[in-house]
Protein backbone atom coordinates (compact mmCIF):
# COMPACT_ATOMS: atom_id res chain seq x y z
CA UNK A 1 0.00 0.00 0.00
CA UNK A 2 3.00 2.31 0.23
CA UNK A 3 3.71 4.66 -2.62
CA UNK A 4 0.15 5.03 -3.93
CA UNK A 5 -2.52 7.48 -2.94
CA UNK A 6 -6.10 6.32 -2.95
CA UNK A 7 -8.43 4.40 -0.72
CA UNK A 8 -8.53 1.11 1.13
CA UNK A 9 -12.03 -0.39 1.20
CA UNK A 10 -12.74 -2.91 3.95
CA UNK A 11 -15.64 -5.36 3.59
CA UNK A 12 -17.64 -7.27 6.19
CA UNK A 13 -16.53 -10.92 6.40
CA UNK A 14 -20.02 -12.03 5.31
CA UNK A 15 -19.72 -9.79 2.22
CA UNK A 16 -16.40 -11.36 1.21
CA UNK A 17 -17.97 -14.78 1.64
CA UNK A 18 -21.10 -13.79 -0.35
CA UNK A 19 -19.05 -12.28 -3.21
CA UNK A 20 -16.92 -15.41 -3.29
CA UNK A 21 -14.38 -15.95 -6.07
CA UNK A 22 -15.49 -12.78 -7.92
CA UNK A 23 -13.91 -10.45 -5.34
CA UNK A 24 -10.80 -12.53 -4.50
CA UNK A 25 -8.54 -11.18 -7.32
CA UNK A 26 -9.02 -7.63 -6.03
CA UNK A 27 -8.46 -8.25 -2.30
CA UNK A 28 -5.05 -7.63 -0.76
CA UNK A 29 -4.39 -9.17 2.62
CA UNK A 30 -2.13 -7.09 4.85
CA UNK A 31 -0.79 -8.52 8.12
CA UNK A 32 -1.23 -5.10 9.73
CA UNK A 33 -4.70 -4.00 8.58
CA UNK A 34 -6.28 -7.15 7.19
CA UNK A 35 -8.03 -7.87 3.88
CA UNK A 36 -9.04 -4.84 1.84
CA UNK A 37 -9.49 -3.65 -1.73
CA UNK A 38 -7.07 -0.85 -2.71
CA UNK A 39 -8.56 1.58 -5.22
CA UNK A 40 -7.82 4.98 -6.73
CA UNK A 41 -11.31 6.51 -6.51
CA UNK A 42 -14.48 5.82 -4.53
CA UNK A 43 -17.99 7.08 -5.36
CA UNK A 44 -20.46 6.57 -2.53
CA UNK A 45 -23.40 8.44 -4.09
CA UNK A 46 -26.11 5.82 -4.38
CA UNK A 47 -27.13 2.29 -3.45
CA UNK A 48 -23.88 0.96 -4.90
CA UNK A 49 -20.34 2.04 -4.04
CA UNK A 50 -18.23 2.41 -7.16
CA UNK A 51 -14.56 1.52 -6.75
CA UNK A 52 -12.22 2.61 -9.57
CA UNK A 53 -8.92 0.78 -9.90
CA UNK A 54 -6.12 1.27 -12.40
CA UNK A 55 -4.08 -1.69 -13.47
CA UNK A 56 -2.15 -3.36 -16.25
CA UNK A 57 -3.10 -6.40 -18.30
CA UNK A 58 -0.57 -9.23 -18.76
CA UNK A 59 -0.08 -7.87 -22.29
CA UNK A 60 1.13 -4.55 -20.85
CA UNK A 61 -2.04 -2.63 -21.70
CA UNK A 62 -3.25 -0.11 -19.07
CA UNK A 63 -6.84 -0.64 -17.92
CA UNK A 64 -9.29 1.13 -15.62
CA UNK A 65 -11.62 -1.18 -13.75
CA UNK A 66 -14.84 -0.12 -12.04
CA UNK A 67 -16.13 -2.45 -9.36
CA UNK A 68 -19.60 -1.78 -7.90
CA UNK A 69 -20.76 -3.33 -4.64
CA UNK A 70 -23.80 -2.69 -2.41
CA UNK A 71 -23.18 -0.14 0.33
CA UNK A 72 -24.30 -2.64 2.98
CA UNK A 73 -21.25 -4.82 2.23
CA UNK A 74 -18.67 -2.13 3.01
CA UNK A 75 -17.45 -1.88 6.59
CA UNK A 76 -15.09 1.12 6.23
CA UNK A 77 -13.31 3.25 3.63
CA UNK A 78 -9.91 4.68 4.55
CA UNK A 79 -7.99 7.33 2.63
CA UNK A 80 -4.35 6.39 2.16
CA UNK A 81 -1.43 8.76 1.72
CA UNK A 82 1.98 8.02 0.22
CA UNK A 83 5.04 8.19 2.34
CA UNK A 84 3.35 7.50 5.65
CA UNK A 85 2.53 4.36 7.50
CA UNK A 86 -0.96 2.91 7.18
CA UNK A 87 -2.94 1.26 9.94
CA UNK A 88 -2.54 0.90 13.65
CA UNK A 89 0.84 0.01 14.97
CA UNK A 90 4.05 1.44 16.35
CA UNK A 91 5.26 4.47 14.46
CA UNK A 92 8.62 6.16 14.43
CA UNK A 93 8.62 9.91 14.38
CA UNK A 94 11.52 12.18 13.55
CA UNK A 95 13.17 13.79 16.52
CA UNK A 96 11.94 17.27 17.24
CA UNK A 97 14.27 20.12 16.41
CA UNK A 98 16.19 21.31 19.46
CA UNK A 99 14.53 24.29 21.03
CA UNK A 100 16.37 27.58 21.11
CA UNK A 101 17.12 28.71 24.64
CA UNK A 102 16.28 32.38 25.02
CA UNK A 103 18.41 34.52 27.33
CA UNK A 104 16.89 35.48 30.64
CA UNK A 105 15.83 39.12 30.80
CA UNK A 106 15.90 40.79 34.15
CA UNK A 107 14.28 43.99 35.40
CA UNK A 108 15.89 46.19 32.76
CA UNK A 109 12.65 47.75 31.52
CA UNK A 110 11.49 50.97 33.23
CA UNK A 111 8.56 50.70 35.59
CA UNK A 112 5.18 51.86 34.31
CA UNK A 113 4.23 55.41 35.27
CA UNK A 114 0.49 54.63 35.58
CA UNK A 115 -1.50 51.45 35.94
CA UNK A 116 -2.67 50.06 32.63
CA UNK A 117 -6.36 50.51 31.87
CA UNK A 118 -7.59 47.51 29.97
CA UNK A 119 -11.19 48.72 30.23
CA UNK A 120 -11.80 52.49 29.95
CA UNK A 121 -13.43 54.19 32.90
CA UNK A 122 -16.66 55.52 31.30
CA UNK A 123 -17.85 57.39 34.40
CA UNK A 124 -14.68 59.45 34.71
CA UNK A 125 -14.70 60.56 31.06
CA UNK A 126 -18.44 61.36 30.91
CA UNK A 127 -19.15 58.85 28.20
CA UNK A 128 -22.33 59.44 26.18
CA UNK A 129 -23.13 55.76 26.63
CA UNK A 130 -23.59 56.38 30.37
CA UNK A 131 -24.88 59.98 30.56
CA UNK A 132 -27.13 60.51 27.55
CA UNK A 133 -30.68 59.21 27.29
CA UNK A 134 -31.25 56.78 24.44
CA UNK A 135 -32.73 58.40 21.35
CA UNK A 136 -36.37 57.73 20.49
CA UNK A 137 -39.39 57.05 22.61
CA UNK A 138 -38.44 56.85 26.28
CA UNK A 139 -41.89 55.79 27.42
CA UNK A 140 -42.37 52.18 28.33
CA UNK A 141 -43.71 49.96 25.61
CA UNK A 142 -46.56 47.52 26.26
CA UNK A 143 -45.77 43.85 26.28
CA UNK A 144 -46.81 42.00 23.14
C-alpha positions as MATLAB code, in Angstrom:
seq = 'XXXXXXXXXXXXXXXXXXXXXXXXXXXXXXXXXXXXXXXXXXXXXXXXXXXXXXXXXXXXXXXXXXXXXXXXXXXXXXXXXXXXXXXXXXXXXXXXXXXXXXXXXXXXXXXXXXXXXXXXXXXXXXXXXXXXXXXXXXXXXXXX';
ca = [
       0.000    0.000    0.000;
       2.999    2.309    0.227;
       3.708    4.656   -2.619;
       0.150    5.034   -3.932;
      -2.521    7.477   -2.936;
      -6.101    6.325   -2.953;
      -8.428    4.397   -0.719;
      -8.530    1.115    1.128;
     -12.027   -0.386    1.197;
     -12.745   -2.909    3.951;
     -15.637   -5.356    3.593;
     -17.642   -7.266    6.186;
     -16.525  -10.925    6.395;
     -20.018  -12.030    5.312;
     -19.720   -9.793    2.222;
     -16.402  -11.358    1.214;
     -17.974  -14.779    1.639;
     -21.095  -13.785   -0.348;
     -19.054  -12.275   -3.208;
     -16.924  -15.414   -3.292;
     -14.384  -15.945   -6.068;
     -15.493  -12.782   -7.920;
     -13.907  -10.452   -5.338;
     -10.797  -12.528   -4.505;
      -8.538  -11.184   -7.318;
      -9.016   -7.626   -6.028;
      -8.460   -8.246   -2.303;
      -5.055   -7.633   -0.764;
      -4.389   -9.167    2.621;
      -2.135   -7.095    4.848;
      -0.786   -8.519    8.125;
      -1.229   -5.102    9.728;
      -4.698   -3.999    8.577;
      -6.282   -7.152    7.188;
      -8.028   -7.873    3.878;
      -9.037   -4.836    1.841;
      -9.485   -3.651   -1.729;
      -7.074   -0.851   -2.713;
      -8.556    1.582   -5.224;
      -7.824    4.978   -6.735;
     -11.311    6.508   -6.508;
     -14.483    5.821   -4.530;
     -17.986    7.082   -5.362;
     -20.458    6.574   -2.531;
     -23.403    8.438   -4.091;
     -26.113    5.817   -4.382;
     -27.131    2.294   -3.453;
     -23.884    0.956   -4.900;
     -20.342    2.037   -4.043;
     -18.227    2.411   -7.160;
     -14.558    1.521   -6.746;
     -12.224    2.615   -9.566;
      -8.919    0.781   -9.904;
      -6.122    1.273  -12.397;
      -4.080   -1.690  -13.472;
      -2.152   -3.362  -16.249;
      -3.099   -6.405  -18.304;
      -0.571   -9.227  -18.761;
      -0.080   -7.873  -22.294;
       1.127   -4.547  -20.848;
      -2.039   -2.633  -21.702;
      -3.252   -0.107  -19.074;
      -6.841   -0.637  -17.918;
      -9.289    1.132  -15.619;
     -11.618   -1.182  -13.749;
     -14.841   -0.119  -12.039;
     -16.133   -2.454   -9.362;
     -19.602   -1.776   -7.901;
     -20.757   -3.329   -4.641;
     -23.799   -2.690   -2.407;
     -23.179   -0.144    0.334;
     -24.297   -2.642    2.980;
     -21.254   -4.816    2.232;
     -18.668   -2.126    3.011;
     -17.445   -1.876    6.588;
     -15.094    1.117    6.235;
     -13.309    3.249    3.627;
      -9.912    4.676    4.552;
      -7.991    7.329    2.631;
      -4.345    6.388    2.161;
      -1.428    8.755    1.721;
       1.984    8.024    0.219;
       5.039    8.194    2.343;
       3.351    7.498    5.647;
       2.526    4.356    7.498;
      -0.958    2.914    7.178;
      -2.943    1.264    9.936;
      -2.538    0.895   13.648;
       0.844    0.008   14.972;
       4.052    1.442   16.345;
       5.258    4.474   14.460;
       8.620    6.161   14.434;
       8.625    9.913   14.379;
      11.519   12.183   13.545;
      13.171   13.789   16.524;
      11.939   17.270   17.237;
      14.268   20.118   16.408;
      16.192   21.307   19.460;
      14.526   24.292   21.034;
      16.370   27.579   21.115;
      17.118   28.713   24.639;
      16.284   32.378   25.015;
      18.409   34.521   27.334;
      16.893   35.475   30.644;
      15.831   39.116   30.800;
      15.903   40.794   34.155;
      14.278   43.986   35.402;
      15.894   46.193   32.762;
      12.647   47.749   31.518;
      11.495   50.970   33.227;
       8.564   50.702   35.594;
       5.176   51.855   34.312;
       4.226   55.408   35.268;
       0.491   54.629   35.579;
      -1.497   51.448   35.938;
      -2.666   50.060   32.633;
      -6.359   50.506   31.874;
      -7.586   47.507   29.973;
     -11.192   48.724   30.229;
     -11.802   52.494   29.955;
     -13.432   54.189   32.904;
     -16.660   55.516   31.300;
     -17.852   57.389   34.400;
     -14.677   59.455   34.712;
     -14.696   60.561   31.059;
     -18.440   61.364   30.910;
     -19.145   58.848   28.202;
     -22.327   59.438   26.178;
     -23.129   55.764   26.632;
     -23.588   56.376   30.372;
     -24.878   59.978   30.559;
     -27.128   60.512   27.545;
     -30.677   59.213   27.288;
     -31.250   56.780   24.436;
     -32.726   58.403   21.347;
     -36.368   57.725   20.495;
     -39.394   57.054   22.611;
     -38.442   56.853   26.284;
     -41.893   55.788   27.421;
     -42.371   52.176   28.331;
     -43.714   49.958   25.608;
     -46.557   47.519   26.260;
     -45.773   43.848   26.276;
     -46.806   42.004   23.135;
];
